[in-house]
Amino acid sequence: MQYSLTLLEGARFRLEEAVFSRQGLEGAAYLLCGRSVTEDETRLLVREIVPVAETHYLRREPYRLSIDSASYASVAKRARAIGASIIFAHGHPFGPPDFSEQDDREEPKLVEFFSARVPGVPHGSLVLTPGTLANCRIWSGNGWGQVARIRTIGQRFRFQTFIADETPLPDFFDRHVRAFGPEIQRLLQRLHVGVVGLGGTGSPVVEQLIRLGVGKISIFDGEQFESSNVTRVYGSSISDEGKNKAEISFAHASSIGLGTVVRTYPRNITEEETAKQLRVCDIIFGTTDKQAPRGILVQVALQYMIPVFDLGVKIDAPEQIIRGINGRVTTLLPGEACLFCRERISSDAIRLESLSPEERQLLVDEHYAPQLETQNPAVITFTTAVAAQAVSEFLHRLTGFMGEGRQSSEVLMFFHETAIRTNRTAPKPDCICAKTELWGVGDRRDFLGLTWPDQIGDVTLVSKE
């Protein structure tokens, strides 16, 4: 089992402030973490930072730290109440950039205390030097296990790996290396990216991710290919009519030959077991035009701290006369306005999608519901352009090539005006994305806090909050 740690950028700043609050002296804090447990990985998701209170320090020196047991007991009580794992974090202001011999002697006793007070979940420790999360480990009861990766999610996405990778880069990525350097190329090879929807925007996203050198991609689409899709779905042909879109994308991806591992899920993420597979991704692109799966992606971004790039394209062409061509890329992560409070999706529209066509038409006839849009115009030029913008946003979060001043979480493209605008909106206070208690909660008894049907079919998005 591999362990990893995920925290928000703001939480990392607060953590560094806590452990280095007094210049030149060691300090400490506790990380209370939710968990995401999949077949190959346990992700610890930082929900709260609890600094050690100044009154609980028995000794605070440049190379030594002693803390009152009341501090441990208090944080263990809080962790037990919310079912959280505890990571004890402390700083080495002058090094070493790793656990010391003193840490190795004392920390097993501390995590055993946590294991007794909060049993059945993993606990561990983290050491920081100024500006660096130096090392992290998990206690198994018989010894320490190395945390393989730390993810920091915010204006930039930082993936710190503690397992060395000296594999030579293939020559065909030389032009990328000349642009971003070898470490970014190696990072791309280590990433696992999900793409939900393999239509006009999803298929060019997959195409670009493969050619960028992303190491693993999971693709999700339960829809069948129609002949009209061939004008904008990459890797497709007329002969693919009736095939599953994810299977078509897999065949095309395999033919490229750049070594990307592609996992195929030919079902909709409105099915619980399919949606659970999203948890293994580092980053997700949402390219579906349905509102229910986009609502699910909002929940995944919040509760699992997995960033989501949500894409949309709309051509306004009544009577075949173009009035407007609009594209959108919205970045979803805790602390940013979600699709609900931006009014990109709504609970009412999600409810309508779950109805049968007959039920929906009955409501329309009785003026209780609007007609859902179907067979909207779509042109490959614009779907591809929006996909490229989304992948550019992804690269910026990894590299910062657009500049440190770039703070936007949404890009709006007005093709008919040759204009691009950006914005950043705070969550609405009454929206689900403003509920900080959901950030990083991870696995729970009811997956994502939603009501899922027992039978295979569309999910009913009913929040249990």
VEXPA-370680 format. One line per 5 residues: number of its first residue (from 1); for each residue x, y, z of C-alpha. Coordinates in pm, 1 decimal. Example, Ala and Ser with C-alpha at 12.3 -4.5 7.8 and 13.67 -1.06 7.14 Angstrom:
1	1230.0,-450.0,780.0; 1367.0,-106.0,714.0
END
This chain:
1	0.0,0.0,0.0; 137.2,340.1,-99.8; 70.4,648.6,113.1; 43.4,1009.7,0.4; -45.8,1343.6,159.1
6	-260.1,1616.1,-0.9; -302.6,1966.6,136.4; -426.5,2300.1,10.9; -180.9,2579.5,-60.2; -332.3,2796.1,213.0
11	-300.9,2512.2,465.5; 65.6,2475.1,376.4; 124.9,2845.9,443.7; -50.6,2816.9,780.9; 153.9,2508.7,866.3
16	484.0,2682.2,792.4; 376.0,2984.8,995.9; 295.4,2757.9,1291.8; 615.7,2555.1,1301.3; 841.4,2855.5,1234.1
21	644.7,3108.2,1440.9; 953.3,3188.8,1648.4; 1265.1,3250.8,1443.9; 1541.9,2999.8,1498.7; 1336.1,2772.0,1726.0
26	1162.0,2445.0,1651.5; 783.8,2445.3,1649.3; 505.8,2198.3,1580.6; 147.9,2147.8,1464.4; -93.3,1863.3,1401.2
31	-256.5,1780.6,1068.4; -602.4,1623.8,1095.0; -665.1,1424.2,779.1; -948.4,1257.5,595.8; -867.1,949.0,390.4
36	-919.3,813.1,42.9; -844.6,441.4,30.4; -817.0,271.4,-307.7; -655.1,-54.3,-414.9; -300.8,82.4,-445.9
41	-298.5,400.8,-239.9; -413.5,559.5,82.7; -436.8,935.7,46.0; -430.6,1145.3,361.4; -623.6,1467.3,295.5
46	-544.6,1756.2,529.8; -868.2,1896.3,674.7; -738.2,2102.0,966.3; -410.5,2253.1,1086.5; -388.1,2264.2,1467.6
51	-79.1,2456.8,1587.9; 67.0,2354.9,1922.1; -39.8,2622.6,2169.0; 245.7,2829.8,2309.8; 145.8,2725.3,2661.6
56	193.1,2357.3,2569.0; 563.2,2390.7,2484.4; 777.2,2255.6,2769.2; 1094.3,2320.3,2574.5; 1149.0,2504.8,2248.1
61	1507.0,2525.7,2124.5; 1686.9,2543.1,1786.0; 1744.0,2164.5,1781.1; 1503.3,2030.3,2041.6; 1134.5,2031.0,2120.6
66	924.0,1906.0,2412.8; 544.5,1930.4,2431.9; 297.9,1884.1,2718.2; 92.8,1562.6,2692.2; -223.0,1772.6,2729.4
71	-157.0,1892.6,2375.4; -153.1,1534.9,2238.3; -466.4,1441.2,2430.8; -660.6,1743.2,2310.1; -583.1,1687.6,1942.6
76	-653.3,1312.5,1972.8; -998.3,1392.0,2114.2; -1071.4,1620.5,1820.4; -943.1,1362.4,1569.0; -1153.3,1087.1,1722.8
81	-1466.4,1304.6,1699.6; -1427.1,1347.3,1321.7; -1256.1,1013.6,1248.6; -935.7,1181.0,1134.0; -581.6,1054.5,1099.3
86	-315.3,1263.3,1274.6; 14.4,1374.8,1124.7; 250.7,1532.4,1376.9; 448.2,1806.2,1197.5; 751.5,1987.4,1332.4
91	1019.9,2211.4,1190.2; 1397.1,2195.1,1171.4; 1491.1,2564.2,1131.8; 1857.8,2479.6,1070.4; 1821.5,2125.5,934.5
96	1869.3,1843.0,885.3; 1620.9,1813.5,595.9; 1503.5,1478.5,731.5; 1403.6,1309.9,1055.4; 1671.7,1323.6,1322.7
101	1783.8,1045.4,1554.9; 1587.5,1218.3,1831.8; 1276.3,1209.7,1608.3; 1330.5,840.1,1544.9; 1344.3,772.3,1920.9
106	1049.8,985.4,2032.6; 793.1,983.4,1750.6; 700.7,611.3,1764.9; 575.8,669.3,2121.0; 368.7,965.3,2004.3
111	201.1,786.7,1713.1; 135.0,482.3,1931.1; -47.8,719.5,2165.2; -253.7,844.5,1870.1; -323.0,488.0,1756.1
116	-455.1,398.9,2101.0; -679.2,705.5,2119.0; -789.3,701.0,1751.6; -764.3,332.5,1649.3; -807.4,175.7,1308.5
121	-664.4,461.5,1102.4; -306.1,547.9,1000.2; -105.4,819.1,1177.1; 234.7,963.0,1096.8; 480.4,1249.2,1112.9
126	612.1,1526.1,889.6; 930.5,1730.5,913.3; 974.5,2074.6,756.6; 1272.8,2297.5,688.9; 1212.6,2661.0,588.0
131	1027.5,2655.2,255.6; 1032.0,2276.0,223.0; 821.7,1978.9,329.6; 1132.9,1772.3,386.5; 992.8,1425.2,457.6
136	676.7,1244.2,567.5; 617.0,893.6,702.7; 338.4,670.2,832.6; 362.4,441.2,1136.8; 252.5,80.9,1078.7
141	298.5,-46.2,1435.2; 616.6,-227.9,1343.2; 801.4,55.8,1176.2; 778.6,353.6,945.2; 651.9,357.1,588.8
146	766.8,629.2,350.6; 501.7,865.5,212.1; 553.8,845.9,-162.8; 414.5,1186.3,-261.3; 291.6,1516.4,-121.7
151	42.5,1714.6,-330.2; -3.7,2087.0,-265.5; -313.9,2221.4,-442.0; -386.8,2590.4,-501.6; -281.3,2859.9,-745.9
156	-5.2,2615.5,-836.7; -19.2,2235.4,-825.1; 298.9,2097.1,-669.5; 372.3,1724.4,-659.3; 667.4,1635.7,-440.7
161	790.7,1280.5,-486.3; 1017.9,1104.2,-238.1; 1101.1,808.5,-462.7; 1382.3,890.5,-703.6; 1318.2,841.8,-1074.7
166	1628.7,837.2,-1290.6; 1462.4,684.6,-1595.5; 1597.2,859.3,-1909.4; 1339.6,1070.0,-2091.3; 1248.2,949.5,-2440.4
171	1394.9,1161.1,-2718.3; 1052.9,1240.8,-2863.3; 982.1,1471.8,-2564.7; 1291.1,1683.4,-2640.5; 1090.2,1988.0,-2757.5
176	883.8,1983.9,-2436.9; 1201.1,1962.0,-2226.1; 1340.1,2263.0,-2410.4; 1027.8,2456.7,-2303.9; 964.7,2341.8,-1945.4
181	1270.7,2142.2,-1842.4; 1319.7,1772.2,-1759.7; 1155.3,1781.3,-1414.0; 819.1,1893.4,-1553.4; 836.8,1618.8,-1815.1
186	906.0,1361.6,-1543.3; 617.2,1503.4,-1341.9; 383.2,1462.8,-1639.1; 492.5,1098.8,-1664.0; 403.7,1043.9,-1296.2
191	58.3,1203.1,-1315.0; -271.4,1017.0,-1338.7; -531.1,1233.3,-1514.7; -901.6,1157.6,-1553.9; -1117.1,1271.2,-1847.1
196	-1495.6,1249.6,-1809.1; -1666.5,1264.6,-2147.8; -1504.2,1173.1,-2480.0; -1685.4,1404.6,-2718.6; -1577.6,1720.4,-2898.4
201	-1383.0,1862.9,-2603.2; -1287.0,1542.7,-2419.6; -1126.8,1365.1,-2714.4; -885.1,1653.4,-2798.6; -800.7,1682.1,-2427.6
206	-700.1,1313.6,-2426.8; -506.3,1363.2,-2749.6; -306.0,1651.9,-2603.9; -243.1,1483.7,-2267.7; -100.9,1176.7,-2441.9
211	125.5,1381.2,-2666.4; 241.2,1587.8,-2367.9; 357.3,1264.7,-2205.4; 108.0,1218.3,-1920.7; 183.8,875.7,-1774.4
216	-164.7,746.3,-1698.4; -511.0,854.1,-1813.1; -849.7,720.5,-1700.8; -1129.9,788.8,-1949.0; -1500.9,777.9,-1860.6
221	-1793.1,774.6,-2102.3; -2098.4,548.5,-2113.7; -2238.4,692.9,-2436.5; -2243.5,534.9,-2780.3; -2081.9,698.4,-3082.4
226	-2318.0,849.4,-3337.9; -2229.4,927.7,-3697.9; -2268.0,1303.1,-3633.8; -1988.6,1281.3,-3372.4; -1724.3,1205.4,-3634.0
231	-1684.9,1572.4,-3725.9; -1527.0,1656.7,-3387.1; -1422.4,1338.4,-3202.6; -1051.0,1272.1,-3243.6; -950.5,923.2,-3347.0
236	-1298.0,832.9,-3474.1; -1428.3,726.4,-3812.9; -1765.4,667.5,-3977.3; -1726.8,295.1,-3913.2; -1729.0,354.6,-3534.4
241	-2102.3,420.8,-3519.8; -2260.5,233.9,-3228.4; -1932.7,174.3,-3043.7; -1869.5,306.4,-2694.4; -1686.0,642.0,-2701.6
246	-1439.1,541.1,-2430.4; -1344.7,228.4,-2625.4; -1287.2,436.1,-2939.4; -1064.6,673.8,-2744.0; -871.5,381.2,-2594.6
251	-802.9,230.1,-2936.2; -679.2,563.0,-3069.7; -464.0,630.6,-2762.8; -304.5,287.1,-2789.8; -213.8,346.9,-3154.2
256	-12.7,661.9,-3075.1; 256.9,460.5,-2898.7; 401.3,714.3,-2653.0; 369.4,479.2,-2356.6; 71.1,636.0,-2180.9
261	-127.7,381.6,-1978.9; -498.8,429.8,-2052.6; -772.0,291.1,-1825.9; -1115.3,270.7,-1982.4; -1448.8,302.3,-1801.4
266	-1728.7,264.4,-2058.0; -1995.4,370.1,-1811.6; -2127.0,700.7,-1676.9; -1996.3,847.1,-1351.5; -2358.3,874.4,-1238.1
271	-2305.1,511.0,-1136.7; -2146.9,490.8,-792.8; -1882.4,226.9,-863.3; -1769.5,412.8,-1173.6; -1756.9,746.5,-989.2
276	-1539.0,589.1,-718.2; -1268.2,529.1,-979.5; -1216.6,906.8,-998.8; -1041.7,890.7,-660.2; -722.7,751.5,-813.9
281	-672.2,1059.2,-1033.7; -441.1,1349.1,-953.4; -634.5,1589.1,-1178.5; -963.1,1557.5,-1370.6; -1100.1,1719.6,-1685.7
286	-1479.7,1735.1,-1695.0; -1596.1,1759.2,-2056.6; -1951.3,1629.1,-2030.9; -2246.6,1847.1,-2127.6; -2474.9,1682.0,-1869.9
291	-2536.1,1854.6,-1537.8; -2557.9,1552.4,-1305.6; -2201.6,1428.4,-1370.1; -2072.3,1783.7,-1341.2; -2240.1,1806.3,-1000.3
296	-2057.3,1488.5,-900.9; -1726.7,1640.8,-1012.1; -1791.4,1942.2,-789.3; -1822.4,1704.9,-492.4; -1506.5,1514.2,-589.6
301	-1306.9,1837.6,-611.7; -1420.5,1945.0,-265.2; -1422.2,1619.4,-71.7; -1111.4,1460.4,-226.6; -912.2,1774.5,-309.8
306	-873.1,1661.3,-669.6; -865.6,1966.8,-899.4; -1119.2,1960.0,-1182.8; -1106.9,2159.2,-1506.4; -1466.9,2186.8,-1628.3
311	-1515.9,2272.9,-1996.4; -1811.7,2407.3,-2188.8; -1884.4,2532.2,-2542.3; -2203.9,2688.5,-2669.4; -2289.7,2812.9,-3015.7
316	-2592.5,3040.0,-3030.2; -2722.6,3003.1,-3386.0; -3099.9,3039.3,-3415.9; -3211.7,2959.2,-3770.6; -2848.8,2882.8,-3863.6
321	-2737.1,3241.8,-3804.3; -2453.5,3265.5,-3553.2; -2518.2,3517.1,-3277.9; -2243.1,3404.7,-3044.1; -1979.8,3136.6,-2985.8
326	-1876.8,3102.1,-2623.0; -1625.8,2874.2,-2452.8; -1548.0,2827.6,-2086.1; -1284.9,2661.0,-1865.7; -1360.2,2666.2,-1491.3
331	-1108.9,2538.7,-1236.2; -1274.5,2366.2,-940.3; -1098.6,2317.8,-607.9; -1169.5,2404.0,-244.3; -1178.8,2778.4,-190.8
336	-1300.2,2863.5,-542.3; -1657.6,2923.0,-657.2; -1811.9,2600.5,-787.1; -2044.9,2539.8,-1080.0; -2352.5,2575.5,-859.7
341	-2275.1,2921.3,-722.8; -2153.2,3033.2,-1066.3; -2497.3,2917.1,-1194.2; -2336.9,2693.3,-1457.9; -2547.0,2406.7,-1321.8
346	-2849.4,2387.8,-1092.4; -3024.2,2135.3,-872.0; -3345.3,2178.9,-1072.6; -3175.6,2096.4,-1402.9; -3006.6,1792.8,-1246.3
351	-3345.1,1672.0,-1121.6; -3494.1,1713.9,-1470.2; -3211.5,1511.3,-1625.0; -3295.8,1220.4,-1395.7; -3654.8,1202.2,-1526.2
356	-3766.1,985.3,-1814.8; -3834.4,1171.8,-2143.1; -4207.3,1119.2,-2088.4; -4199.8,1258.5,-1733.6; -3994.5,1554.9,-1844.0
361	-4222.2,1638.2,-2136.2; -4525.1,1621.6,-1908.9; -4371.5,1886.2,-1683.1; -4280.8,2099.6,-1984.4; -4637.4,2077.9,-2115.7
366	-4766.5,2184.3,-1776.0; -4517.0,2474.9,-1764.8; -4343.2,2336.2,-1457.6; -4005.0,2288.2,-1624.1; -3802.5,2422.8,-1915.6
371	-3723.2,2200.6,-2212.0; -3369.4,2062.3,-2182.6; -3151.2,2154.3,-2476.8; -3062.1,1873.6,-2716.9; -2865.6,1853.1,-3041.0
376	-2686.0,2182.1,-2985.7; -2460.3,2310.9,-3264.9; -2097.6,2191.9,-3235.9; -1795.3,2272.0,-3452.5; -1452.9,2111.3,-3414.7
381	-1270.2,2444.8,-3444.8; -1424.8,2574.3,-3123.9; -1438.7,2251.6,-2923.2; -1068.4,2196.8,-2992.8; -982.1,2555.6,-2899.7
386	-1155.3,2520.4,-2562.3; -980.1,2187.5,-2501.3; -644.6,2351.5,-2577.0; -722.3,2635.3,-2335.8; -804.9,2382.8,-2062.8
391	-477.5,2196.5,-2114.6; -295.2,2532.1,-2109.8; -456.0,2605.3,-1771.4; -337.9,2263.3,-1652.4; 19.3,2339.5,-1765.1
396	10.9,2680.0,-1598.8; -89.2,2528.5,-1264.8; 209.6,2294.1,-1294.3; 466.9,2544.9,-1422.4; 341.5,2899.8,-1360.7
401	425.9,3001.2,-1717.6; 143.1,3259.5,-1725.2; 303.9,3447.7,-1436.2; 265.0,3442.2,-1059.8; 6.8,3720.7,-1080.5
406	-243.3,3497.2,-1260.0; -517.8,3440.2,-1000.5; -818.6,3357.4,-1219.8; -1019.8,3039.4,-1177.4; -1230.4,3076.7,-1491.9
411	-1152.2,3161.6,-1853.0; -1429.6,3278.1,-2085.1; -1375.2,3274.7,-2462.1; -1595.1,3483.8,-2691.9; -1491.8,3362.3,-3035.2
416	-1734.7,3590.2,-3216.8; -1572.3,3889.7,-3046.5; -1212.2,3759.2,-3064.4; -1201.7,3817.2,-2688.9; -1083.3,3622.7,-2384.4
421	-1171.9,3725.2,-2029.1; -1081.5,3577.7,-1692.3; -1239.9,3600.0,-1350.4; -1215.9,3471.7,-997.7; -1528.9,3454.1,-784.2
426	-1556.4,3376.0,-414.9; -1794.2,3094.5,-312.5; -2141.8,3207.6,-214.2; -2185.2,3170.5,164.4; -2483.4,2934.9,130.8
431	-2331.5,2714.9,-141.0; -2195.5,2365.3,-80.7; -1846.6,2477.7,-185.6; -1838.7,2720.5,110.6; -1879.5,2433.0,360.5
436	-1518.5,2400.8,471.3; -1604.8,2097.2,683.4; -1642.2,1903.5,355.7; -1298.2,1994.0,223.9; -1080.4,1684.5,232.0
441	-1335.7,1470.0,417.7; -1252.7,1183.4,180.3; -1424.0,845.7,209.6; -1745.1,837.2,406.2; -2026.0,593.1,470.3
446	-2232.0,742.6,186.6; -1999.1,811.1,-104.8; -1980.7,1189.5,-160.0; -2276.2,1229.5,76.2; -2514.6,1154.1,-211.3
451	-2802.0,911.8,-253.3; -2712.4,656.1,-520.2; -2961.2,411.8,-676.7; -2934.7,41.4,-598.7; -2981.9,-46.0,-962.7
456	-2760.2,62.3,-1249.3; -2883.8,393.5,-1378.6; -2859.9,763.5,-1324.9; -2776.1,895.2,-979.9; -3016.5,1107.4,-783.7
461	-2807.3,1398.1,-662.8; -2953.3,1445.7,-317.3; -2707.3,1589.1,-67.5; -2723.8,1444.2,283.1; -2555.9,1748.4,437.5
END
